[in-house]
Amino acid sequence: MTGSGGAPVATKPEPPSHEATAAVVPPQPGLVNLANALTVIRLVLVPVVVACLLAGGTGWRVAAFAAFGVASVTDLLDGRVARSRGLITDFGKIADPIADKALTGAALVTLSYLGWLAWWVTVVILAREVAVTGLRFWVIRYGVIAASRGGKLKTLLQVLAISLYMLPGLPQWLRAAVMAAAVLVTLATGADYVVRAVRLRRRPLPGQVRQAP
């Protein structure tokens, strides 16, 4: 644009429209979605597993095994679905680990209550889970400790061992062997988590510079 005398006149750029600004922000996933539904199903199945085990009898033990198996599958699926479809929510971040510990913990406590599994096994596994949860809060300002392959193996062995104790007619040595492996991996991964948490805690916070000793 030119003014009087042909001199160019600077034009003030228009601010971006509200529609253009809003388009940059990705939509937030709703609370009701497939990933959260899978987590809720796992939570709902926890009392079902316990009730079936307490009912006693071969049929109820098989039912408990089936319910526990379905719940364990939802544990594998909900995280993958949330990440692949962009369905990560605050509810899922909180409810998913709670559902995991509730399922495993309830199954272990019930098996020990029925006398099928030694109480010390249940105490060791649950104590490790509580300790790891405490470590997560301890280092939360410094970062997040990524899940390791050992942690995934620990989960797999725990699920397999619990399933073997639920199913009737299996040799006791097989159940004990798998549970022993689960306990060993549980302790080993717990120790590894402590080491990584201490290392992370020693790092400076974001924006801080470590001072020379």
Residue pairs with C-beta under 8 A, 6 or more apart in sequence:
1 8
1 9
1 11
2 8
2 9
3 9
26 86
28 89
29 86
29 87
29 88
29 89
30 89
31 89
31 91
33 85
33 87
33 89
34 81
34 85
34 87
35 78
35 79
35 81
35 82
35 85
35 87
35 88
35 89
35 92
36 78
36 87
36 89
36 91
36 92
36 95
38 74
38 77
38 78
38 81
39 74
39 78
39 92
39 95
39 96
39 99
40 95
41 70
41 71
41 74
42 71
42 74
42 75
42 78
42 99
42 100
42 103
43 95
43 98
43 99
43 102
45 67
45 68
45 70
45 71
45 74
45 103
46 71
46 99
46 102
46 103
46 106
47 106
48 64
48 67
49 64
49 67
49 68
49 71
49 103
49 106
49 107
49 110
50 106
50 107
50 110
52 60
52 61
52 63
52 64
52 67
53 60
53 61
53 64
53 107
53 110
53 111
53 114
53 166
54 110
54 114
58 168
61 166
61 167
61 168
62 167
62 168
64 166
65 163
65 166
65 167
68 103
68 107
68 159
68 162
68 163
68 166
69 163
71 103
72 103
72 159
75 99
75 100
75 103
75 155
78 92
78 96
79 96
81 87
82 88
82 89
82 92
97 133
100 155
101 129
101 133
104 125
104 129
104 158
104 159
104 162
105 126
105 129
107 162
107 166
108 117
108 121
108 122
108 125
108 126
108 162
109 122
109 126
111 117
111 122
111 162
111 165
111 166
112 118
112 119
112 121
112 122
116 165
117 165
117 179
121 179
121 183
124 183
124 186
124 187
125 158
125 182
125 183
125 186
128 186
128 187
128 190
131 190
131 194
132 190
132 193
135 145
135 193
135 194
135 197
136 145
138 197
138 201
139 145
139 197
139 200
139 201
141 205
142 200
142 201
142 203
142 205
143 200
143 203
145 193
145 196
145 197
145 200
148 189
148 192
150 185
150 188
150 189
150 192
151 189
151 193
153 185
153 189
154 182
154 185
154 186
154 189
157 178
157 181
157 182
157 185
157 186
158 182
158 186
160 178
160 182
161 175
161 178
161 179
161 181
161 182
164 170
164 174
164 175
164 178
164 179
165 175
165 179
203 210
204 210
